[in-house]
Amino acid sequence: MRHLKNYLPKKDALKFVAMIVAMVLLSSSPSTAQEFSGVTNFLDGVVEGITGPFGVAISAIAVIAIGFSFMTGHMNWTFAVSIIIGIAIVFGGATFVKGIAPS
């Protein structure tokens, strides 16, 4: 910058520096956020596993266990209601979040 002072008056030097700063800011592209596609794919796989056929089979086994406990007279209503509410949360959770999440 010392060499430019010899060639440019003070007003022109300030304009020159402002022009260079503006060119640098306008020509550079903002950095994009890091891609998290690997993590997203993994978490989508976990959700698909829980709400897919495996989750349906586990839920069916839990409901069958409630039925057997009812059949044998050892029914615990708190346990049964918590199982049913848990199944509703597991299968309704993904749908609920998809409904409120931005596209």
N, C-alpha and C positions, 0 to 999 in steps of 0.2 A: 504494500500500500504506500510505502514511502516513495517509491518511484513514480506512482501516479500523481502525487502531490505536485511534482515538478511540471506535469503536463496539464493538469486540470485545476481550475480554481476551486475554492471550498464548496460553493454551491453545486458545481458540476460533480464534484467528488461524491457528495451526499446523494445526488440523484443517480449517479452511476452505481453506487453501492446498493441503493434501494432497488434499482432495476435488476441487478444481479441476484439479489435476494428474491425478488418476485419471480424471476425466471427459474430459479432453483425450486422454489415452492410450487410453481405451476407445472413444471416439467416432471417432477417426481410423482410417482403414483403412491398412494397410501398403502402401507403394508396390510396384507389380508391376514385374517386370523388363521391360526394353525388349523389344519384339517384334522378332525377327530373322527374320521370315517371308520377307522378300526375299532375304536371304543364304541361308537354308535352301533356298528354291526354286531359287536359282541353283546351289548345290552339288548338290542332287538332280538337276538337269538335267545337270550335268557327269558325275555317276556313271552316269546313264541313257545318256548319250552314249557313255561308255567301255564300258559293259557291254552296250549295246544292239546293234542291227544294224551300226553303224559299227565298233564294237570287234570284232565277229565277223568282219567283212570284213578288217580289218587283221590279225587273228590268222590268218585263212586265208591271206592273202598271205605272212605270215611262215613258216607251215608249208610253203607251196608253194616258197618260196625255199630252205628247208632241203632239200626234196625235189630241187630242181634242183642244189643243190650236191652232194648225195649222188650224183645221177645222173651228174654230170660228173667225179666223183672228187676234188672239192675240199672234201670234208666236214671241217668242224672240229667235233669232238664237244663241245667246251666251249661253242662258240657255239650249237649245236643244243640242248644241255641247258639253257642259260640262256634260250633262247627259249621252250622248253616250260614251264620253271618260271615264267618271267615271265607267260605266258598263264594258268597255273594261279593265280598270285597275283592277277592283274587280275580274273579272273572269280570267284575264290573269296573275294576280300577283302570285297566288299560283303555276301555271304552270311555270312561269318564275323563281321563287325562287327554285323550285324543280330541274330545269335544271341546275342552277349554284351552288347549294349547294352540298357539298361532301356527298357521300352516307354513 
